[in-house]
Amino acid sequence: MARRALKNTCLAYLASLNEPDFVELALHEYKSAINMTEQFAALAALSQNPGQVRDDALLDFYNKWQHEYLVVSKWFALQATSEIPGNVANVQKLLSHPAFDLRNPNKVYSLIGGFCGSPVNFHTKDGSGYKFLGEIVLQLDKINPQVNAKYLFSWVFT
């Protein structure tokens, strides 16, 4: 298990350089993965860089694992925590995804909580992360105020 963790960490570091050879390596690892854990680690490496390769891999992963509730929650969280510039727009788009339901606390925690845990995009200088959270809080308060209060506290104060 330690070897896999080391391999995945190295892959993420290499992919973060956004060099074509390293992106191709991460894509190869994604396509040749023999289980979900390996595939998800390669997807995480690919998801660090905006572009068509990232978008295609995210869609492919969702299509393959869409019937696995917990895997889809991880898929939402992976995108929400991304540090790509302007990620708030991606998260807003995911609110309309067929697998997302604002009435489902686990999906809310994965997507909204994941985004609020991203120091880069939640605390962006233009305030768009805070504005986004404010809009979500107003929507959630109408649906489930108890869950809203619980999550809001954990998002803002952790």
C-alpha positions as CSV (number, residue, x, y, z in Angstrom):
1,M,0.0,0.0,0.0
2,A,2.9,2.4,0.7
3,R,4.3,1.9,-2.8
4,R,0.9,2.8,-4.3
5,A,0.7,5.9,-2.2
6,L,4.2,6.9,-3.1
7,K,3.6,6.3,-6.8
8,N,0.4,8.3,-6.7
9,T,2.0,11.2,-4.9
10,C,4.8,11.3,-7.5
11,L,2.3,11.1,-10.3
12,A,0.4,14.1,-8.9
13,Y,3.6,16.1,-8.5
14,L,4.7,15.3,-12.1
15,A,1.3,16.1,-13.5
16,S,1.1,19.4,-11.6
17,L,4.0,20.6,-13.8
18,N,1.6,20.4,-16.8
19,E,4.3,19.1,-19.1
20,P,2.9,17.1,-22.0
21,D,5.0,14.0,-21.2
22,F,3.8,14.0,-17.6
23,V,0.2,14.6,-18.5
24,E,0.5,11.7,-21.0
25,L,1.9,9.5,-18.2
26,A,-1.0,10.4,-15.9
27,L,-3.4,9.6,-18.7
28,H,-1.7,6.3,-19.4
29,E,-2.0,5.5,-15.7
30,Y,-5.6,6.4,-15.7
31,K,-6.4,4.3,-18.7
32,S,-4.4,1.3,-17.6
33,A,-5.6,1.3,-13.9
34,I,-6.8,-2.1,-12.8
35,N,-9.0,-0.8,-10.0
36,M,-11.0,2.3,-8.9
37,T,-8.4,3.4,-6.4
38,E,-5.6,3.5,-9.0
39,Q,-7.9,5.1,-11.6
40,F,-9.0,7.8,-9.1
41,A,-5.5,8.6,-8.1
42,A,-4.6,9.1,-11.8
43,L,-7.7,11.2,-12.3
44,A,-6.7,13.3,-9.3
45,A,-3.4,14.0,-11.0
46,L,-5.0,14.8,-14.3
47,S,-7.6,17.1,-12.7
48,Q,-5.0,19.6,-11.5
49,N,-4.7,21.1,-15.0
50,P,-7.6,22.7,-16.8
51,G,-8.2,21.5,-20.4
52,Q,-9.8,18.9,-22.6
53,V,-7.7,16.0,-21.1
54,R,-9.0,16.8,-17.7
55,D,-12.6,17.2,-18.9
56,D,-12.5,14.0,-20.9
57,A,-11.1,12.0,-18.0
58,L,-13.6,13.4,-15.5
59,L,-16.5,12.5,-17.9
60,D,-15.1,9.0,-18.5
61,F,-14.7,8.3,-14.8
62,Y,-18.2,9.5,-14.1
63,N,-19.6,7.3,-16.9
64,K,-17.8,4.3,-15.6
65,W,-18.6,4.7,-11.9
66,Q,-21.9,6.6,-12.0
67,H,-23.8,3.8,-10.3
68,E,-21.5,3.8,-7.2
69,Y,-22.9,6.4,-4.8
70,L,-19.7,6.9,-2.8
71,V,-17.5,7.0,-5.8
72,V,-19.6,9.8,-7.3
73,S,-19.4,11.7,-4.1
74,K,-15.6,11.4,-4.3
75,W,-15.8,12.6,-7.9
76,F,-17.7,15.7,-6.8
77,A,-15.2,16.4,-4.0
78,L,-12.2,16.0,-6.3
79,Q,-13.6,18.7,-8.6
80,A,-14.7,20.9,-5.8
81,T,-11.2,20.9,-4.1
82,S,-9.4,21.6,-7.4
83,E,-7.1,24.6,-7.3
84,I,-7.5,25.4,-11.0
85,P,-8.1,29.2,-11.4
86,G,-11.8,30.2,-11.3
87,N,-13.0,26.8,-10.0
88,V,-16.1,28.4,-8.5
89,A,-17.6,28.4,-12.1
90,N,-17.0,24.6,-12.3
91,V,-18.6,24.0,-8.9
92,Q,-21.6,26.2,-9.9
93,K,-22.0,24.1,-13.1
94,L,-21.9,20.9,-11.0
95,L,-24.9,22.0,-9.0
96,S,-26.9,21.2,-12.2
97,H,-25.3,17.8,-12.7
98,P,-28.0,15.0,-12.7
99,A,-26.1,13.2,-9.9
100,F,-26.1,16.2,-7.6
101,D,-29.0,16.9,-5.2
102,L,-29.0,19.8,-2.9
103,R,-31.4,17.9,-0.6
104,N,-28.8,15.2,-0.1
105,P,-26.4,16.1,2.8
106,N,-23.6,13.8,1.6
107,K,-23.6,15.3,-1.9
108,V,-23.8,18.8,-0.4
109,Y,-20.8,18.1,1.8
110,S,-18.8,16.6,-1.1
111,L,-19.4,19.5,-3.4
112,I,-19.9,22.6,-1.3
113,G,-17.9,21.4,1.7
114,G,-15.1,20.4,-0.7
115,F,-15.1,23.8,-2.3
116,C,-15.1,25.6,1.0
117,G,-12.0,23.6,2.0
118,S,-10.1,24.9,-1.0
119,P,-8.0,27.8,0.3
120,V,-7.2,28.9,-3.3
121,N,-10.7,29.2,-4.7
122,F,-12.9,29.7,-1.7
123,H,-10.8,32.6,-0.4
124,T,-10.2,34.1,-3.8
125,K,-9.5,37.8,-3.9
126,D,-12.6,38.7,-5.9
127,G,-14.9,37.3,-3.2
128,S,-16.6,34.9,-5.6
129,G,-16.1,32.0,-3.3
130,Y,-17.9,33.8,-0.4
131,K,-20.6,35.0,-2.7
132,F,-21.2,31.5,-4.0
133,L,-21.4,30.1,-0.4
134,G,-23.8,32.8,0.6
135,E,-26.1,31.9,-2.3
136,I,-26.0,28.2,-1.4
137,V,-26.6,28.9,2.3
138,L,-29.8,30.8,1.4
139,Q,-31.0,27.8,-0.8
140,L,-30.1,25.2,1.8
141,D,-31.8,27.1,4.6
142,K,-35.1,26.6,2.8
143,I,-34.5,22.9,2.3
144,N,-32.9,21.8,5.6
145,P,-31.9,24.5,8.1
146,Q,-30.4,22.1,10.6
147,V,-28.0,20.6,8.0
148,N,-27.3,24.0,6.7
149,A,-26.3,25.3,10.2
150,K,-24.1,22.2,10.8
151,Y,-22.3,22.4,7.5
152,L,-22.0,26.2,7.5
153,F,-20.2,26.1,10.9
154,S,-17.8,23.4,9.7
155,W,-17.1,25.1,6.4
156,V,-16.4,28.5,7.8
157,F,-14.6,27.6,11.0
158,T,-12.3,24.7,10.0
